[in-house]
């Protein structure tokens, strides 16, 4: 009989479930992941630079940026006539805690 070992790190609190799902949904498209990678590499980026980097239509890229911003994963500061985007690392803390708990969970032996 197999027993479950306790996790090395405590799992996120249940109240974070909705927040974790919202963040995961926002990150669930390859273009949005590429936007995050672009912002990681550049720290901050003007919207038109992101459009060039992603290679999608401006309207499509704008929709992806809106989804990420609505989820709090990124912020957009208006510097007329442009919008400068940056990451909001604190916003993904609940997802990070869950993924860390999964990564540190002991794996059952595969015998």
C-alpha positions as CSV (number, residue, x, y, z in Angstrom):
1,X,0.0,0.0,0.0
2,X,1.3,3.4,-1.0
3,X,1.2,6.3,1.4
4,X,1.5,9.9,0.5
5,X,4.5,11.7,1.9
6,X,4.0,15.3,3.1
7,X,5.1,18.0,0.7
8,X,8.4,19.8,1.2
9,X,6.8,23.2,0.9
10,X,3.2,23.9,2.0
11,X,0.8,24.2,-0.8
12,X,-0.9,27.5,-1.5
13,X,-3.9,28.4,0.6
14,X,-7.3,27.5,-1.0
15,X,-8.2,31.1,-1.3
16,X,-5.5,31.4,-3.9
17,X,-7.1,28.8,-6.2
18,X,-9.1,31.4,-8.2
19,X,-6.0,33.7,-8.5
20,X,-3.8,30.7,-9.6
21,X,-6.4,29.7,-12.3
22,X,-6.6,33.3,-13.5
23,X,-2.8,33.6,-13.9
24,X,-2.5,30.2,-15.5
25,X,-5.3,31.1,-18.0
26,X,-3.5,34.4,-18.9
27,X,-0.3,32.4,-19.6
28,X,-2.0,29.7,-21.6
29,X,-1.2,31.0,-25.0
30,X,2.2,30.8,-26.8
31,X,2.0,34.4,-27.9
32,X,1.5,35.5,-24.2
33,X,4.4,33.3,-23.1
34,X,6.5,35.0,-25.8
35,X,5.5,38.4,-24.5
36,X,6.6,37.4,-21.0
37,X,9.9,36.2,-22.4
38,X,10.4,39.4,-24.3
39,X,9.7,41.5,-21.2
40,X,12.1,39.2,-19.2
41,X,14.8,39.9,-21.7
42,X,14.2,43.7,-21.9
43,X,12.8,44.5,-18.5
44,X,10.4,47.0,-20.1
45,X,9.1,47.4,-23.6
46,X,7.0,49.7,-25.7
47,X,3.9,48.1,-27.2
48,X,5.1,48.6,-30.8
49,X,8.3,46.7,-30.0
50,X,6.3,43.8,-28.6
51,X,4.3,43.7,-31.8
52,X,7.5,43.4,-33.9
53,X,8.9,40.8,-31.6
54,X,5.8,38.6,-31.5
55,X,5.1,38.9,-35.2
56,X,1.3,39.1,-34.9
57,X,-1.0,41.9,-36.0
58,X,-1.0,44.9,-33.7
59,X,-4.7,44.2,-32.8
60,X,-4.0,40.6,-31.9
61,X,-0.9,41.5,-29.8
62,X,-2.9,44.3,-28.1
63,X,-5.5,41.7,-27.1
64,X,-2.8,39.4,-25.6
65,X,-1.4,42.4,-23.7
66,X,-4.8,43.2,-22.4
67,X,-5.3,39.7,-21.1
68,X,-1.9,39.7,-19.3
69,X,-2.6,43.1,-17.9
70,X,-6.1,42.2,-16.7
71,X,-4.6,39.2,-14.9
72,X,-2.0,41.5,-13.3
73,X,0.9,39.7,-14.8
74,X,2.1,42.8,-16.5
75,X,1.6,46.5,-16.1
76,X,1.3,49.2,-18.7
77,X,2.4,52.7,-18.1
78,X,1.1,55.3,-20.5
79,X,3.9,57.6,-21.8
80,X,2.0,59.4,-24.5
81,X,1.8,58.4,-27.3
82,X,3.1,55.0,-26.3
83,X,2.4,52.4,-23.6
84,X,5.4,51.0,-21.9
85,X,4.9,47.4,-20.5
86,X,6.7,45.7,-17.7
87,X,6.4,42.5,-15.6
88,X,4.7,42.5,-12.3
89,X,6.5,39.6,-10.5
90,X,4.6,39.9,-7.2
91,X,1.3,39.1,-9.0
92,X,2.4,35.5,-9.8
93,X,3.4,34.6,-6.3
94,X,0.4,32.2,-5.7
95,X,1.2,30.3,-9.0
96,X,4.9,30.3,-8.1
97,X,4.2,28.8,-4.7
98,X,2.0,26.0,-6.2
99,X,4.6,25.2,-8.9
100,X,7.3,25.1,-6.3
101,X,5.3,22.8,-4.1
102,X,4.8,20.5,-7.1
103,X,8.5,20.6,-8.0
104,X,9.5,19.7,-4.5
105,X,7.0,16.9,-4.0
106,X,8.6,13.6,-3.5
107,X,8.0,11.3,-6.4
108,X,6.8,7.8,-5.7
109,X,9.2,5.0,-6.7
110,X,8.5,3.5,-10.1
111,X,9.4,-0.1,-9.2
